[in-house]
Amino acid sequence: MKSMVQRYFWFFIGVAINSFGVAFITQAALGTSPISSVPYVLSLKFTPTLGQFTFVFNLLFILIQFLLLRKRFPPIQFLQIVVNLFFSACLDVSMDLLAFLQPEHFLARLVCLLIGCAVLALGISIEVAPNVLMVPGEGIVKALAVVTGKRFGSIKVLFDVTLILIAVILSLLFFHRLNGLGLGTIVSALIVGQIVNFINRHFPAISRISALAEA
């Protein structure tokens, strides 16, 4: 029981760090991460916040998982709804905390973007290590991989590209230009996974968190 409590503790710590990383990337003003691209564009046009739109989209992802997997959907994964609520709330808090961060020059924005990518990667590493739950954005990719028989990584790339294309269409429709998307969206899509791999290889703390699942 102690091990399980520790695993969930680290999982939610990772989710909280994720939210801060996404907010940091967004505040760099070079475009948000692919998974947040559609909610962010919608938040720029309508009243609900980024966190609120993220909550709605993640609920949709959970529903799609259930419809795709049916009996193969583990009941424990309904806890993704709790994770979704926690992440969405943390995202809005993080956006408020970083509201002061408004870099004007490209180099400053790029530095903020890279810091945000590193923070997001750290959060992902910590979140995945305890092996307890999946966040909705990863859960839907896994569900699609199961029903199509394709590799998780391949589906992930296709999923992210689809979200970006939807965000681009919405941005052009609402603002007649790209708004909320840009270099940062592409950079985060390309390097976050690589940073996760680096952290998993070189941070002993991640291995200790992973070991809790074997205790």
Sequence and secondary structure as in RCSB ss.txt:
>XXXX:A:sequence
MKSMVQRYFWFFIGVAINSFGVAFITQAALGTSPISSVPYVLSLKFTPTLGQFTFVFNLLFILIQFLLLRKRFPP
IQFLQIVVNLFFSACLDVSMDLLAFLQPEHFLARLVCLLIGCAVLALGISIEVAPNVLMVPGEGIVKALAVVTGK
RFGSIKVLFDVTLILIAVILSLLFFHRLNGLGLGTIVSALIVGQIVNFINRHFPAISRISALAEA
>XXXX:A:secstr
 HHHHHHHHHHHHHHHHHHHHHHHHHHTTS   HHHHHHHHHHHHSSS HHHHHHHHHHHHHHHHHHHHGGGS G
GGGGHHHHHHHHHHHHHHHHHHTTT    SHHHHHHHHHHHHHHHHHHHHHHHTT S   HHHHHHHHHHHHH  
 HHHHHHHHHHHHHHHHHHHHHHHHSS  S SHHHHHHHHHHHHHHHHHHHH HHHHHHHHGGG 
